Amino acid sequence: MPAYGFAHLRDRRHHPDVLEYLKRIQGTLDPFHGRFLIHGPPTAVVEGSWPGSMVLIEFPGMAEARAWYESAEYQKILRLRADHISGDLVLVEGVGPGYDPRERAEKLQAETPRQRA
């Protein structure tokens, strides 16, 4: 199943270190078959608010996503971004083909204790 690195970056700045990070990040992704699906604005906020921008990187699986993040090459450049842009980064496994949210609802319902009226 694919996995994703999702970042919510709240205060983007075009500091020279960030520009260097952008020049070097693809080289850290290539060995793990990572590719950008979303990289920054524009966004159309249709519910709530969304301060900042987002980045979404796809990997073949969670093992590759973790290996990329923990790799020596990525760790060498991480501070170039993290020292200048605050945000959150999560690694998350995607859903496979044929995913049906009704099955998830049924599983959650089975796990939820019945409430008495």
C-alpha positions as CSV (number, residue, x, y, z in Angstrom):
1,M,0.0,0.0,0.0
2,P,1.3,3.5,-0.7
3,A,2.3,5.7,2.2
4,Y,2.5,9.5,2.3
5,G,4.6,12.1,4.0
6,F,2.2,15.0,4.7
7,A,3.5,18.3,6.0
8,H,1.5,21.3,7.2
9,L,3.9,24.3,7.0
10,R,2.5,27.3,8.8
11,D,5.0,30.1,8.2
12,R,6.8,29.8,4.9
13,R,9.8,31.9,4.5
14,H,12.1,32.0,1.5
15,H,15.3,32.0,3.6
16,P,18.5,31.0,1.7
17,D,18.6,27.7,3.7
18,V,15.1,26.8,2.6
19,L,16.0,27.4,-1.0
20,E,19.0,25.1,-0.5
21,Y,16.7,22.5,1.0
22,L,14.4,22.7,-2.0
23,K,17.4,22.2,-4.3
24,R,18.5,19.1,-2.5
25,I,15.3,17.3,-1.3
26,Q,14.6,15.4,-4.5
27,G,18.0,13.7,-4.3
28,T,17.0,12.4,-0.9
29,L,13.6,11.1,-2.2
30,D,14.9,9.3,-5.3
31,P,16.5,6.3,-3.6
32,F,13.1,5.6,-1.8
33,H,10.9,6.3,-4.9
34,G,9.3,9.3,-3.3
35,R,7.5,11.8,-5.4
36,F,5.8,15.1,-4.8
37,L,2.0,15.1,-5.2
38,I,1.4,18.5,-3.6
39,H,3.9,21.1,-3.0
40,G,2.6,24.4,-1.6
41,P,-0.1,26.8,-2.7
42,P,-2.5,27.5,-4.1
43,T,-5.2,26.1,-1.9
44,A,-9.0,26.6,-1.9
45,V,-10.2,26.4,1.7
46,V,-13.8,25.3,1.6
47,E,-14.3,24.5,5.3
48,G,-12.6,26.0,8.3
49,S,-9.3,27.7,8.0
50,W,-5.9,26.6,6.8
51,P,-3.0,28.8,7.8
52,G,0.1,28.0,5.8
53,S,0.7,25.5,3.0
54,M,0.9,21.8,2.5
55,V,3.2,19.2,1.0
56,L,2.3,15.7,0.1
57,I,4.9,13.1,-0.9
58,E,4.0,9.6,-2.0
59,F,6.1,6.5,-1.3
60,P,5.6,2.9,-2.4
61,G,5.0,1.9,1.2
62,M,5.5,2.9,4.9
63,A,8.9,1.2,5.0
64,E,10.2,3.5,2.2
65,A,8.7,6.6,3.8
66,R,10.3,5.8,7.2
67,A,13.6,4.9,5.5
68,W,13.6,8.2,3.6
69,Y,12.9,10.3,6.8
70,E,15.5,8.5,8.8
71,S,18.1,8.4,6.0
72,A,21.5,10.2,6.6
73,E,21.0,12.2,3.4
74,Y,17.6,13.6,4.5
75,Q,18.8,14.2,8.1
76,K,21.7,16.3,6.6
77,I,19.2,18.8,5.1
78,L,16.3,18.7,7.5
79,R,17.5,21.6,9.6
80,L,17.7,23.8,6.5
81,R,13.9,23.7,6.5
82,A,13.0,23.1,10.1
83,D,15.1,26.0,11.4
84,H,13.1,28.5,9.4
85,I,9.6,27.0,8.8
86,S,7.4,25.8,11.6
87,G,5.0,22.9,10.8
88,D,4.1,19.3,11.3
89,L,5.1,16.3,9.3
90,V,3.4,12.9,9.5
91,L,3.9,9.6,7.7
92,V,0.7,7.8,7.0
93,E,-0.3,4.7,5.2
94,G,-2.8,5.1,2.4
95,V,-5.7,2.9,1.5
96,G,-5.6,0.3,-1.2
97,P,-7.7,-0.1,-4.3
98,G,-11.2,-1.0,-3.6
99,Y,-11.3,0.8,-0.2
100,D,-14.9,1.1,1.0
101,P,-15.5,3.5,3.9
102,R,-18.7,1.5,4.8
103,E,-16.5,-1.4,5.9
104,R,-14.6,1.0,8.2
105,A,-17.9,2.2,9.6
106,E,-19.0,-1.4,10.3
107,K,-15.8,-2.2,12.0
108,L,-16.0,1.0,14.2
109,Q,-19.6,0.2,15.0
110,A,-18.7,-3.3,16.1
111,E,-15.9,-1.9,18.4
112,T,-18.2,0.7,20.0
113,P,-20.1,-0.5,23.1
114,R,-23.8,-0.2,22.7
115,Q,-25.2,2.8,24.4
116,R,-28.4,2.3,26.5
117,A,-31.3,4.5,25.8
